[in-house]
Amino acid sequence: MDEKNCDIIHPNGVKEKKLDLIDEDTIKYHANGITIWSKGKIIDDTPDGYWEWYRIDGTIKRSGYFNMGDPVGEWITYDGKGQKYKTTNRDKK
């Protein structure tokens, strides 16, 4: 997916999010095309490293790490004001 402004609509009716590549981070936007929805690195079409997700108002919603597509380590969920709400450990036991 190399398009900066992506208008691909999948068979299930879901529209692909607009995205940019800035400083090696893939940034996807909410449907409004302005507010960041998520940002992080993608290697071989797979999320890798640190990622963040945001609400439509721009506050952080969740953050965590991927190891080639697998969530690992500490994942943090934030409340509506962007304050740390919950921490989950995603390491395999």
N, C-alpha and C positions, 0 to 999 in steps of 0.2 A: 504494500500500500504506500506508494510514493507521492500520491496527490496531496497537495497542501490543503485544498478545499475539497473534501471528499463528499460526494452526494450519492454514494452507492447505496442502493436499497436492497437488502437481502430478501430472499424468498419469503421469510417469515414476517416481512413488512418493517423490520427494524432498519432505520437509517444509520449508516456508519457515521461516527463522530468526526467533525473537522479536526485536523491535527496539524501540528508544526513540529519541526525538529530543530531544537535550539540547544547549543552546547552539548550535544550528544544525548539530550533528554527528549523523549517523545512527549509532547504536550497535546492532550485531547481536550476538547471544549464541550460544554453543555450545549443543548440544542439551540441556544441563542447565538452560538458562534463566537461569543466574547469571553464568557466566564470559564476559567480553567476547571475541567472536571477531574483530570488526573495528570500526573507527570512522573516520568521515570525512564529508565533505559530499557530498550528492546534489543535483544541480540537474537538473530535468526528467527524473527517473529515471536519471540518468547520474552516475557518480562524477566529482568534480572537486576539485582541490586535494590537500592532504596526507591520506594514509590510513595506518593501521596495522592489522596483523593480529596476533593473539595465540594462543598455545597454550592448551590446556585448563587448564594449571597457572597461567596468567596471565602467563607471560613473553612478551616481544615476539618475534615470528617474522619479520616483514617490514614494511618501510615504504617509501613512495614517493609520487610525485605523479602525478595524472591531469590532463590538459587535456581536459575534456569527453569523458571515457571512454577517451582514449588515454594509456597510460603514457608519461611523459616524465621526463627528467633522471635523477638518481641514485636507484637503488633499493637498499636495504640488506637483506640477509638476516642474521638473528641466530642464534647457536647455542642449544643447549638451556638455557644459563644467561643468555641475553639479551645476550650480548656480540657485537659486530659480527664477522661471519664472512666476508661477501662483499659487494662493491659491484658493481653492474651499471649501465651508462649506457644508458638507454632512448631517448635522442634519436635521431630518424631521421637517417640519413646522406644 
